Amino acid sequence: MSDKKNNNKINEHGGAAGSSSGNGRRPQSDADAAGTIHQRPEQYLVAVRPPHLLPPGVQPAAADPDALFQWLSEQPDTRLLARLPRRQGSRTAIEPACPEIAVVEMPPERAASLRGSVQLLVEPDMPLSYGDPNPVVNPLALPDPDVIVGLREPTRVPVLVTDSKHVPLEGIDVILLGATWPARGRTGADGRVVLELPDDTLETVRELRVQSAQDHWSRRVERPALSADENVVVLKRMSETFEQFPQRQITGWGHEALGLDLVPPTHRADGVRIAILDSGVDVEHPDLAGRIVAGHDFTADDADTWTADEIGHGTACAGIITGTDDTTGISGIALDAEVHACKIFPNGRFSHLIKALDYCIDHEIDIAHLSLGSTHASELVALKVLDACNAGIACIAPAGNNGGMVTFPGTLPSVLTVAALGKVGEFPVDSQHHLQASGRRTSADGYFSPAFNCFGREVDVCAPGVAIPVAAPADGYTLRDGTAIAAAHITGLTALVLAHHDGFRDWFRVRNAARVGYLFHTICTSSQLVAPADPTRSGAGLPNAARALGLLLPEMATTPGSPTATEFNQQAAADRH
């Protein structure tokens, strides 16, 4: 942990000046104590604009930013929360691109005034998303609540969720989609929840969705026949699909899709350092015990709480990347890599991402799995990612899961951006995963681009990201969708390439941007297009591990009528022998 400073001082890891929490909240007033709701305070990133970003003819500000920070600390309506220093990789002589940054709480009016100075960079410190597919609907499509609230008594829908042995399941999210507002609730210890629909009858409910529970598949029913008394939903156990799981180890369909089953078992990514920027990792999970060597919680500025994963997303990605190969549970890809956990969720912002990238630079991380996204861009984050690239860190990011354009930082050229791929037959047709395939065109192999995929020219490759078996906190397992899940597959594969490809033992040993560029090039040129090919949704296609590792000839068939991914992997196996 960093040392705390007093009064008007700030510290580099995020402790607030004169604040015990450092969370950007003002002290409670009498009205706050009484429960009155106010607007949240606004948080910004402020820095002296680097000379190379200034318009022609504009003189740069003083190189020392202390004067700016001192001026900010003297403003009556402004509070400094953190000071984020410049970071330079220990093995690079390139001057850092990202300037020193102040994390500031201030009114929007003052931020607008500061933006009037061309010598300053002033950006909102935007919240980040870990990017699971939205299970409900687009909130912009919802009606004005004044149109519907109070029209009638809400329709009450009691739901009981059990497993196939009629055991009630606790903590399961249940969603009803009506004609207007959705209803959502979570089951109690008895497996029951009562949902209220403000403007629907039992006959107008369009859909019932039950989220995947630990060790169970999700469930989805269109036009459900509902009762006002009781509605029982039975979830299928994962062991009914994967025989004897988790006592018998599985790898998930993604390993075969990437050709990882063709890679020699001696390829385990030893010597490669990976950082997972996510929600922390449950290090007590049997598939992850002893696999995560260090970490930091950047939202709490704590060196210990990164081992708590309230969301489960970081644990899921960690299992894909480095899950233990011990005959039980799931097995990861980069089995012997040195893995760090950088916790930035829940409540992660751009400033937390910047701190986590500084951690990666300081610890000479080789690959950073940026399991996050934002619909807003940040010039300062882009500069920090560039610093990471120049320090030899390969940043891999998801394309995003909102079905729109690629999210930031996946839009950056210095990031390898990954979209998700699904495969028909790898999930029950009554699960929510099937929703992602509904109406989608599929290849001869059954591959499809899921509906949640973000799209754009920035997509570099695609990877398995629908119905993937993953580790879950509290020693369990579940199934996940998402482009971050796809990016975790590529992170593991990239670690294998960095550790075992001859090029990175010879020409590209030095930690710099050239090494990162060649690493990304190697992944992309190993890829096979999966029909129906759409570069805006799948980039160069699905990477092949054996080709990326240099175990096969480099020729690739990428024209219409080329082999399917399965045929390609079979031919790759024949080439090896």
N, C-alpha and C positions, 0 to 999 in steps of 0.2 A: 504493500500500500504506500501511497505517497504521503509525505508529511503534510499535515493541515496547517494552513496559514491563518493569520488573525486579521480581523477588521476588514480593511479595504483590499487586502491581498487576495490573490487567487492561486490555485495550484494547478499543475499541468495535467493531472488525471481527472479533474472534474469536481473537486470539493468547492462549494460555493463560498464566496466571501461573506462572512458574518452569518452563515447559515449552518445549522446542524445537519440538515439532510442533503443539501446540494441538489435538490430535485426541481429547482425553479419555481417553487411555490412561495408566495408572500405570506408573512405571518397572518394568522386568522384575525379578522376584525370581529366586533361584537355581532355584526350581521351574519358573518360566516359561521360563528359559533351557534347561531340560532338556526342554521341550516339553509340560509338563503343562497340560491345558486347564482354565481357570477360567471362571466366569460373567463376562460382559462387565460393565464398570462402568456404573452407571445415571447418566443425564444428565437434568437438570431445568431448567425455566425458573422463576425466582422473581422476584416483583415485589410492590411495595406495591399493595394493591387500591385502584383509583380510588374516590373518595368516592361516585360515583353507582352503584357496584356493591355498596356496603355495605348490610347489612340495616338497617331502620329503628332508630334509637336507638343505633347503634354509631358511636363517634367515629372519624374517619379518623386514620391514622398520620401522622407528620410528613411534610411534603411533600418534604423532602430525603431521598432514599433512601440517602445515603452511610452513615448509621448501620447500615442493614441490611447493606450490602455489606461494611462493616468487620467486623460481627459474623460474617458468613459466612466471611470470610477467616481468622478466628481459630479456627474450629472444627477440631479435629484430623483429623476424618474427611471434611472437605469441601474441595473444590478449585474455585476460580473459574476458569472457562475464558474467559469473555468478558463484556463489559458493553455492552448494546445500548441506546443513548440514545433519548430521545423524538425524534420527527421531526415538523416542521410544514412544510407547503408554503409556499414563499416568497410565494405570492399569496393565501393564505387567512389570515383572522384567527381561525379556529376553533381552540380549544385542542385539542391532540392528545388522542385518547381512550386511546391505548396508553401505559402508564407505562414508565419505564426498567426494563430487565430484566437480571437476572443469569443467565448460563448456568453451571450448577453441576453438578459431579460429586459425588455423595454416596450413602450407603447408603439403600435404600428406607425403612428404619426412621426415619431422620432426616427424610426427605421427608414421611412420614406425621405425624411430630411437628409439623413446620412447618405442615402443613395444618390442624392444630388451631387455629391463629390465624386468626380470621375476617378479620383485616386484611391477610393475605397471599394472593397467588395463587401456587400451586405446581402445576406441570403437568409431566408427562413430556415431554422433548424428543424426540418420536416421529420415527422414520424416515419419509420420504416415498417414494412410488412414482411412477415416471413412467408407469405404467399401461398397458403393452401387454397385450393379452388373454393370459390364462394358457394356454399351449399344451398343458398336461398335464391334470391333474385337480384337483379340490378336495382339498387335503392333509388336510382333516378327514375325508374319506371313506376314507383309507388305513388298512389294518389295523395292529394292533400288530405290530412287527417280530419279536417273540419268537414269534409264531404261525407265521411262515413261514420265517424264516432258518434254514438248516441242514436243511431237510426233504429236500433233494436237491441234487445238483450243479447250479449255475446253467446255464441253457440259453444257449449262445453263438450269436449271430446276426451273421454278417459282412455288412456292407453296403458297396456301392460306389456313389457318387453321381457321375454324369457329366452333361454337357450333351448336346444332341441330336446333336453331332458326336463323342460318345464321349470328350470331354476331361474328365479327373477334376476335380472341384470341391473345393477345400480350404476348411476352416472352416465347414462346413455342419452345423447341428444336426439330428440324427436321433433320433426318439422312437418307442419301441414301447410300446403300452399293452396290458398283459397283464391277467390276471384279478385280480391283486393290485397289486404294485408296478410303476410304469413304469420303463423303462430309457432313459437318454439319453446321447448321446455326440456328439463332433464329429469330422468327417472330417479326416484329415491331408493332407499334400501329395499323396499318391497317391489322394485321394478316398475312402479306406477308413476304416471304423470298425467295431469289434467290440463289440456290446452284449451285456450279460449280464442275463438275467431270472431272479430267484431262485426263482420258484415257478410257472413256466409251461413248456409245451412249445411247439414250433413251431405246433401245431394250436390252441392256446388263445389265441394273440395276437389281440387284438381289432382293433388298428389300427396302421398305420404312418404316421408324419407326418415330413415333411422340410421344414424351415423354408425360407422364400424366401431364395435366395442373391442376391448382388449381380448385377443384370441378369437374374435368373431368377425364374420363378414358383415358389411352393411346390408340394408334392405330398402327397396324402393317399390312402391305400388302406385300405379296410375289409376285414377278414378276409383279410389278405394270405397268399398261398401262399408260404411261406418255405422256404429250403433251409439246411442246415447248412454248405454249402460256400461259396456266394456268392449275394448278392441285389443285383441292379443296379437302381438307381432313376435314371431319366432326367428331368431338369428342363428344362422348356420355356423358351427365352430370351424376354425381354420383346419383342425385335424381331420375334419370330414372331407376336405379337399386335398390336404397334404398329409398323406398317411403317416401316422405315429408322430407327427410334429407336435411339440418341439423336441421330443425325446430323440427323434431322428433329424439330423441336420439337413437344411435345404439352402439353396442359394437364390431362389427366385428366377423367374424367366429371363430377367435382364442379363444374367451371366452368359447364357447361351446366345442371346441376341447379339451381344458384343463379341462373341467368339472367345470369351475368357476360358471356356472349357478346353480350348486348344493350346493354352499357354502352359509351359512347364511348371510344375508345382514349386520349383526352386525360385520362381519369380515372385517375390513377396515385398518389394519396395523398401528393403532395408536401406537405411541411411537418408531417406527422404523425410523432410519435415512438412507436415500438413497442419494448417489451422482451419478450424470449423467455426465460422462466424455465424452464430445461431442462438439458440435458447439455452445453452449449457448442455451438459451431458450427464446422464445418470451413470456414474462410474461404478455403481454397485451392481449394475445389470450383469448377469453371467456372461453375456457375449462381449462385454466391454471392460470387465474387471482387469486392471493392469494395462489397458490399451491406451488410455489418455494420460500423458505424462505431466501436463501442466496446463494452466489456464488463468483466466481473470474475468471477473464480472465487471463490465464497464458501465452498466447502468447503476450499480450500487457502489462502484469504486472499491471492490472487495476482492482480495486475492483468494478467497476460499469458497464463496457462494456459487462459483461457476459449476460446481458439482450438483446443484439442484436444478432440475429441468421441469418447470411447472407446465410447460406446453407440450413437451415430448418431441418437438420437431428436430432439435439438435441431436437427441438420442437416436432418432430414426436415421438421420443422415450419417451419424457416426457408425452405426451398425453396417450400413451399406459400404462405407469406405474401409472400415477396419475391423469388422466383427470377427471374433476369435474362431479359428478353425479347430473345433474340439469335438466334432461328431454330433453336437446338439445345437438347437436353435438355428440361427442363420450364420452364414460365413461371409465375411467382407472380401474386398478386392486387394487392398494394399495392407496385407496382414502384419508386416513388420515395420511399417512406417512409424515415425515419431509424431504423434498426434497431439495438438494443443486445442483447447476449447476456449474460444473468445465469446463470452456471453453478452449479447446485446438485446435480447428479448426476455420478457415483455418490456414495452415502453422504449424501445430503441429509437434513436434519432440519428441524423447525419453526424452529429458530434461524436456519438458513440462509435459509429463506423470509422471515423477518422482516428479515434484513439485505438481501436482494434487494429487498424492498418499500421499505426505506429508500433504496436506490439509486434506485428509480423516483421516489420523492418528491423526492430531491435533484436529479435530472436532468430533472424536469418531464416525465416520460413521459406520453403520452396514453393508451396502451393497453398493459396487461400481460397477456401470454399465460401463464397459470399452468398450465404443462404438467405437472401433478402431482396427487396426491391422497393421502388417508389415510382409513382406516376409523375413526380417532380424531379428535375435535374439539379445538380449542384456543381458549380464551377470549382469550388474548393475541394469537394470530394474527388472530382475528376483529376485535379492536380495531385491529390494525395495518392490516388491509384496510379498515376504516372510515376510518382516517386517510388511506389512499391515495384512497379515494372522495372524501373531503372536499377533497383536493388536486386533484381533477379527473381521476383516473386510473381508466379503465374496466378492471376486472379481469374477464377471461374465462377460465373454467375448464371442464375436462371433467367429465362426470357420473360417470365411472368405468367400469372394464372388468371387474369381478368378477361381474356378473350380479345383484348385490344392490341394496341401497339406495344412493342417491346418496352419493358420498364427499365428505369435507371437502377444500377449502373451497367446493365446489359447493353445499353446503347453506346458504350464507350469502345473505341477501337483497341484499347489496351486490355480488354477483357474478352475471354472466350465465353460466348453466350450460348446457352444450351436450351433447346426446346424439348418437350416431352413426346414420347411415342407410346402408343398403346398397342395391344395385340388381342384380337378376338380369340376367345377360347380360354383366356387366362383368368376369367372371373365369371361368377354366376350371372345369368341374364336378368335376375331379379335384384341385383346389387346396384348401388349407385354408380359403380364403375361403368356399368353398361350405358348409363346416360351419356358418357363421354364419347361412346362409339355410335350412338343413335344418329342415323342420317349421314354418317361420315363415310367417305369412300375408303376402301381398304385395298392393300396390295394383295398379290397372290399368296403371300405368307400370312395375311390377316392383319398386317400392321396398319395403323391409322394415326392421324394427328388428332389428339383429343380436342374437344370443343373449348376447353379452358386455355389452350395454348395462346400466348401472345405471339404476334407475327411481325415481320419486318425484315429488311435487308441485313439487319444486325445479327440475325440468328446465324450461328456458325455451324453447329451440328445438332443432332437430336439423339436422345437416349431413352431407355425404358423409364416411364414415369406414370404408369397407370396400374393399379392393383399390385403394388410391390410389397412383399412381406418385409416388415421392418421391426426393429427392437422398440419396445415401449417402456417407459419408466415403471418401476415396481416389478421388475423381472418378467414382464409380459411381452407380447407381440401384437401387432396389428397390421393393417394394410393401408397404404398411403398412395395418393396421387399427387402430382405436381411437378413443375419444372425444376424446383430445388431438389426433388428426389432424383430426377434425371441428371442434374448437374453433379449430384453426389456420385453417381456411376462414373461420370467422366473424370471427376477428381481422382477416384481410385485408379482408373485406367492411366491417367496422366502421371500418377506417382510411379506406376510400373514402368512406363516409358522412360521417365527421368532416371530411374534406378538401373535399368537394364538395357536400354538402347545404346549401342556403341557410340553414337554421335555425341552423347552427353558425358562420355568418359574421355573424349578426345577433343573435338573441335569446339564444343560448347560447354566446357567445364566451368568457365568463369561466370559468376553470377551477374548478369546484366540483361538489358532489354533484348539483345540479340538471342540469348539463350531462350528467353520467354517466347520470342517470335518463332524460333525454330521448333519449339515444343508445340505451340499451337498449330504450326504448319504441318507437323508430323501427324497430329490427331486428325486434322481436317482432310489431309490427302490420303489417309487410311480409310476414309468413309465410303460407304456404298449408298447410292440413292435408293430410297425405298418408295416404290410407286404407291399411290400417285404422287410423283415428285413435285414439291412446291418449295423452292428455296426460301421463300419468306416464312415458311412454317417448319422446315426441317434443315435448312442450311445445306451443307455439303452432304448431309445424310447421316447414316448410322456408322460410327467408327468400328473398325475391326481390330481387335487387340493384337492378333498375331502380326498383321501388317504394320500396325503402329510400332510394334516392338522390333521391327526389322527382321522378323523370322521368316517372312515370305517375300516374293518378288513384288515390286512396287506397282506393277500395271494394275489399273482399275477399270472396270467396265461401268460407265456412267451414262450410257445412251439408252433410249427407249428399247425395250426388249432385252436388256441386260439381265443377268441371273438374279433371282430373288436373294434375299439376305441368307436364307437357309441354304440355298444352292451355293452361294458364295462361300459360306463357312465350310460346307462339305468339300468344295474344291480347294479351299485353303488347307484343310487337313490333308488332302491328297498331295498337295504341293510340298508339305513338310516331309512327307515320307517318300 
